[in-house]
């Protein structure tokens, strides 16, 4: 009798697990279908919609994707390269927050955050030091400061901060220290931190074109980009501007 009860319970548990697995598969299939439909409607349905959402027509987006593939950029386990690029371009075109991108593309917020990292920059914060140490902390503007490196996400959250370097230290010297530390900044595979002209291009870091207009104020009053390099710089500056806003808010406290 006991063996029969155990057998019945085991069979019922197996049926419940099977039902739950089918539900999960069904939900995953439905979500994947939604994501594919969204990507198709955004990119491939028409040039009008494509231009409206990512400021590129369909052929340009295809060429852009091929260029990224040649450069070694690949999709992740959860996101295809097409979807990553569509999200990225949509953020640049409309200054869209990560939360809204996740909603529009039917993705979890953490999935979007892992895809789109972060802006990196240094800032100077005034400090009081011993008289003997002042030369090391003195900047080109004759201020006594510490050089602080910060990294923030697109939703204006600091994710890494390294204080303590002397104000006279060059940004690249601070960055080299950050990536060489045991618990320092981790370089994302296949992604880039956006940095300004004070840094150089390298594995994991993307800086603007030198000798070209860059700051957003350079493009005010109808002064549109006239070259592909200026267009890249304008979009780069727009995306990287978040770290500037984070530092301004931090210094107001």
C-alpha positions in Angstrom: 0.0 0.0 0.0 2.8 2.4 0.9 4.7 1.6 -2.3 1.5 2.4 -4.3 1.1 5.8 -2.5 4.8 6.6 -3.2 4.4 5.6 -6.9 1.3 7.8 -7.3 3.0 10.8 -5.6 6.1 10.3 -7.9 3.8 10.2 -11.0 2.0 13.4 -9.9 5.3 15.2 -9.2 6.6 14.2 -12.6 3.4 15.5 -14.3 3.7 18.8 -12.4 7.3 19.2 -13.5 6.4 18.5 -17.1 3.6 21.0 -17.0 5.8 23.7 -15.6 8.5 23.0 -18.1 6.0 23.2 -20.9 4.8 26.6 -19.6 8.4 27.9 -19.4 9.1 26.7 -22.9 5.9 28.3 -24.1 6.7 31.6 -22.4 10.2 31.6 -23.7 9.0 30.9 -27.3 6.4 33.7 -27.0 9.1 36.2 -25.7 11.5 35.2 -28.5 8.8 35.6 -31.1 8.1 39.1 -29.7 11.7 40.1 -29.7 12.2 38.9 -33.3 9.0 40.8 -34.4 10.2 44.0 -32.7 13.6 43.8 -34.4 12.0 43.1 -37.8 9.6 46.0 -37.4 12.4 48.3 -36.3 15.0 47.5 -38.9 13.7 45.6 -41.9 10.0 46.6 -42.3 10.7 50.0 -44.1 13.4 52.6 -44.6 11.0 55.2 -43.1 10.7 53.4 -39.8 14.4 52.5 -39.8 15.5 56.1 -40.3 13.0 57.2 -37.6 14.3 54.8 -35.0 18.1 54.5 -35.6 18.8 57.3 -38.1 19.9 54.8 -40.8 18.2 53.2 -43.7 18.1 49.4 -44.0 21.1 49.1 -46.4 23.3 51.3 -44.2 22.4 49.3 -41.2 23.4 46.1 -43.0 26.7 47.6 -44.1 27.3 48.9 -40.5 26.7 45.3 -39.2 29.1 43.9 -41.7 31.7 46.5 -40.6 31.3 45.6 -37.0 31.7 41.9 -37.7 34.9 42.6 -39.6 36.1 44.5 -36.5 35.5 41.5 -34.3 32.2 42.5 -32.6 30.0 39.6 -31.9 26.7 39.0 -30.2 26.3 37.6 -26.8 24.5 34.4 -25.5 21.3 36.4 -25.0 21.5 39.1 -27.7 22.3 38.9 -31.4 24.7 41.4 -32.9 21.8 42.9 -34.9 19.8 43.5 -31.7 22.8 45.0 -29.9 23.5 47.4 -32.7 19.8 48.4 -33.0 19.7 49.2 -29.2 22.9 51.1 -29.4 21.8 53.3 -32.3 18.4 53.8 -30.8 20.0 55.1 -27.6 22.2 57.5 -29.6 19.3 58.7 -31.8 16.8 59.4 -29.0 18.9 59.5 -25.8 16.8 56.6 -24.6 17.4 55.2 -21.1 18.3 51.6 -20.4 15.0 51.0 -18.7 13.0 52.1 -21.7 15.2 50.2 -24.1 14.5 47.1 -22.1 10.8 47.7 -22.3 10.8 48.5 -26.0 12.9 45.4 -26.9 11.2 43.1 -24.3 14.5 42.5 -22.5 15.5 42.5 -18.9 17.2 45.6 -17.6 20.3 43.7 -16.6 20.6 42.2 -20.1 20.6 45.7 -21.6 23.1 47.0 -19.0 25.5 44.2 -19.7 25.3 45.0 -23.4 25.8 48.8 -23.1 28.5 49.7 -20.8 29.6 52.7 -19.8 31.3 56.0 -20.0 34.7 56.6 -18.4 36.4 59.8 -17.5 38.5 61.5 -14.9 37.7 64.6 -12.9 39.6 66.9 -10.5 38.3 67.3 -6.9 40.0 69.9 -4.7 41.7 68.6 -1.6 43.8 69.8 1.3 47.3 68.2 1.5 50.6 68.9 3.3 52.6 71.8 2.0 55.4 69.3 0.9 52.9 67.4 -1.2 51.3 70.3 -3.0 53.6 70.2 -6.1 52.4 66.6 -6.9 48.7 67.6 -6.5 48.9 70.9 -8.4 47.2 70.9 -11.8 47.9 72.9 -14.9 45.3 75.4 -13.6 47.3 75.8 -10.4 44.7 74.1 -8.3 45.4 71.5 -5.6 43.3 68.5 -6.5 43.1 64.7 -6.7 42.6 63.0 -10.0 39.5 60.8 -9.7 38.6 58.2 -12.4 34.9 57.2 -12.6 32.8 54.9 -14.7 29.1 55.2 -15.0 26.3 53.4 -16.8 23.8 55.0 -19.1 21.3 55.4 -16.3 23.7 57.6 -14.4 24.9 55.0 -11.8 28.5 55.0 -10.8 29.8 51.4 -11.2 33.5 52.1 -10.5 35.5 54.9 -8.9 39.2 55.2 -8.1 40.2 58.3 -6.0 43.6 59.2 -4.7 45.8 59.9 -7.6 47.7 63.3 -7.6 46.2 66.1 -9.6 49.3 66.3 -11.8 48.9 62.7 -13.0 47.9 62.2 -16.6 44.6 60.4 -17.2 46.3 57.6 -19.1 48.6 56.9 -16.2 45.6 56.6 -13.9 43.8 54.3 -16.4 46.8 52.0 -16.6 46.8 51.7 -12.9 43.0 50.9 -12.9 43.2 48.0 -15.3 46.4 46.5 -13.7 44.9 46.2 -10.2 43.8 42.8 -9.0 40.3 44.2 -8.3 40.5 46.9 -10.9 38.3 47.7 -13.8 37.4 44.7 -15.9 37.6 45.1 -19.7 34.4 43.8 -21.4 35.0 41.3 -24.2 33.5 42.7 -27.4 32.4 46.0 -25.9 34.0 49.3 -25.3 34.1 52.0 -22.6 33.6 55.5 -24.1 36.5 57.8 -23.3 37.4 61.3 -24.3 40.4 62.6 -26.2 42.6 62.4 -23.1 42.8 58.7 -23.6 43.9 56.6 -26.6 42.0 53.9 -28.4 42.8 50.4 -27.2 41.3 47.1 -26.3 38.0 47.9 -24.5 38.3 51.7 -24.9 36.9 53.9 -27.7 37.9 57.5 -28.0 36.8 60.1 -30.6 38.6 61.2 -33.8 41.3 63.8 -33.0 41.4 67.1 -34.9 37.7 67.0 -35.5 34.8 68.8 -33.9 33.7 66.8 -30.9 31.8 68.6 -28.1 28.0 68.9 -28.4 28.3 72.7 -28.2 30.2 72.6 -31.5 27.1 71.3 -33.2 24.6 73.9 -31.8 22.9 76.6 -33.9 22.5 74.4 -36.9 26.2 73.5 -37.2 25.6 69.9 -38.4 28.5 67.4 -39.0 30.1 67.7 -42.4 32.2 64.5 -42.4 31.7 61.0 -41.2 34.4 61.6 -38.5 32.4 64.6 -37.2 29.2 62.6 -37.2 30.9 59.8 -35.2 32.3 62.4 -32.8 28.9 64.0 -32.3 27.2 60.6 -31.5 30.2 59.6 -29.3 29.9 62.9 -27.3 26.2 62.5 -27.0 26.6 59.0 -25.5 29.6 59.8 -23.3 28.0 63.0 -21.9 26.4 60.9 -19.2 29.7 60.8 -17.2 30.0 64.6 -17.3 26.5 64.9 -15.9 27.3 62.4 -13.1 30.4 64.3 -12.1 28.5 67.6 -12.1 25.9 66.1 -9.8 28.5 64.6 -7.5 30.3 67.9 -7.1 27.1 69.8 -6.2 26.7 67.7 -3.1 
